[in-house]
């Protein structure tokens, strides 16, 4: 069982333990900008509920970052605990909580076909550079604030909508060239300086993701 499956199982088991003490308990699945998720909900009071869950998904794409063409993977991986305050006679709620945040942006440069790389404003041959690899990560714990709407269908089934912001914080970016170790010593020093300039440029671009928009649709069964 992989890490994602353990997180999802623990989330449901935690809600099941609460659910034994209350009839207002639900489990569901959801999909949105945080990936595919599993969620458990316990409502100890008519105006308040607790939710735990886990989300995961990998989005793959291609594109240019800092003037270099990359194969990119947005690796979404979070689990969370939130509390929601409900409004009387309304599906509307306010939700706040904390996420354990393993979201990453993974980049690997595309084959240049022998063309040079422009790294940090300096041109290097692809033979000397090899491939460029980068991983962007964010804060391990991220606060969440949002709103939601819960609609009951057929007495037991429910439909949930969420809109909010996950504050991931400033990015941490790594960048390496696979050919750096085999390059001549003088070229290694020059390439290392250029890589650091390129890494800082990437970090500036990735700062756009420090506030991650959250939109999701979920289906829940209430016990």
N, C-alpha and C positions, 0 to 999 in steps of 0.2 A: 504494500500500500504506500503510495507516494505522499509527500508532505501535504499537498493540497487535499488529498482524501482524508488524511488524519485531521486536518483543520475542520473540514466540513463535518466529519463524524463527531468531533468534540463539541462543535456548536450545537448540533442536534441533541446530543446526550445531555448537555447542560440545560437546554430548554425542557427536555423530557423530565429532568429532575424537578424543575419548577412546576411543570405541568401536572405532576401528581398532586400538587397542593391546590390546584385551581382548574376549573372547567374551561376557562378562557385561555386557551393555548392553541397555537397554530404552527404549522411548518409549511414552507413553500419554496419555490424556485424563482429566480429572477434573472434578468438580463439587462445590460446597459453599458454605460461607459466605463464601468469597472470590471466588465467581463460577465461570465456566467456564474451565478451564485446560488447558494443554499442558505436559507434563513429560518431560524426558530423565533417565535414570539410568545411572550408571556404577559398577560394583562392582569396585574394584581388589583388594580383600581379602575373604575370606569373611565377615568380621565388620563390614565398613564399606562404605558407599556414598556417593557424591556425587550430588546432584540439582539441576538447574536447571529453571526453568519460568516461566511467565507466566499470570496470571489476569485476567479482565476480565468485567464484567457491570454493567448498570444496572437497579436495582430502582426502580420508581416507585410512589408511594403518596400519600395525603392524610392530613393530621392537624394537630393544634394544637401549636404550640411557643410557650411564653411567652404563652399566651392568644390567639394569632393563628392563623387557619387558613391552612395552606400546601399547595401542591402540592410534593411532595418527591421528589428523586431521590438514591438512594444509588449513587454512581458508583464502582464497585470497579475498581482498576487497580494491579496489583502484578507485579513479577517478582523472582526470588529465587535464592539459592544456599544449600543446606542440606547437612549431613552427618549420617548416621545410623549409630548403633552397634547392631549386631544381637546377639541372644542365641542361643547355640548350641542347635540342635534346637528352635527356637521361631520363630513368625512375629513375635514382639514386637521392637520397636526403640525407641530413644530418638533424637529428632531435634532438632537445633539449627541455627540459621542466621540469615541477614539478608535482609530484604526491601527492595527499592526501592519506597517506598510512595506511590502517587498517589491513594489513596482520598479521596473527598470526599462531603460531604452538601450538596446544592444545594436551596435553598428559594426559592419565589416565592409571594407571598401570593395567595390566591384573591380573586376579585371580590367586594367586600362589598355590591354592589347599592346603593351610595350611602350605606351605613351608615358611621359613624365608625370609625377605627382607635384602639385603646387602645395607645399606644406608651410604654413606660417609665412607666406609670401616668398618662399625660396623653392626653386625647382630641383627635384631629385629624380633620378631614374627609378623606374619600377623595380629593376633588378636589385638595387641597393635597399629600397624600402621594403619590398615584399608586399604584405598586405597591412592595412591599418585596421585596428580593432579598438572599439571603444565601448565602455559600459557607463551609463549614467544611473545613479541611484539617488534616493532621497532620504529624508529623515525616517528612522525606524518606527516612530510613533507620530501619527498625523491626526489633528483634530478635525472633526466634521460638524458642519452646521447646515441644516436644510429644512425644507418643508415637504409635506407629503399628503396624499389623499388615499384613504382606505374605503373601498366600496365592497359591500357584502352582496354575494350572488347566491340565490337559492338557499339562503339560510346558513350554509356551512362554507361554501367556497367564497373566496375573496379576491379582489383585484387591488393591487397597491401601486401607486405612482410616487416616485421620489425625485426631488430636484434639490440640489445643494452644491456645496463646494468642499472638497477635501484639500486641506492646506498641507501640502507635502514638504514645503520649505525649500531652501536653496539646494540646487543639485550638486552632487559630487561626481565629477567626470574623470574617468581614466582613459588614456589613449596610448597605444603602443604600436610599434612597427615590427612585424615579425622578422624582418631582415636586419634589424639594428645590430644584433650581436655579431653578425658575420661581416659587417661593413668595416673598412679600414678605420683605425683609431681616430684620425683627424675628421673623417666623415661622420663617425659616430657622434662626436661632440657637436658638430654642426647640426646633424639630424636631431639630436636630443633637444637642442635649443629651439629648433623649428617645431618639433612636436609639442613642446610646452606652450609655445605661442598659439598653435592650432588647438590645443586642449582648452586654453583659456577662451578662445573664440567659440568653441563648442559649448563651453560652460555658460557663456553669455546667451547663446541661442536656447539652451535647455532650460534657462531660468523662466521661460514662458510657461513651463509645465509645473511651476511650484504651486499654483492654485489650480487643482484639477476639477473640471466641472463634472458633476455627478447627475446623471439622468438614468432612471431605471424603471422597468415595468416588472411586476411580480405577481405570481399567482399563489395563493395560500389556502390551505384547508384548515378550518378551525374545529377544534374538538370540543 
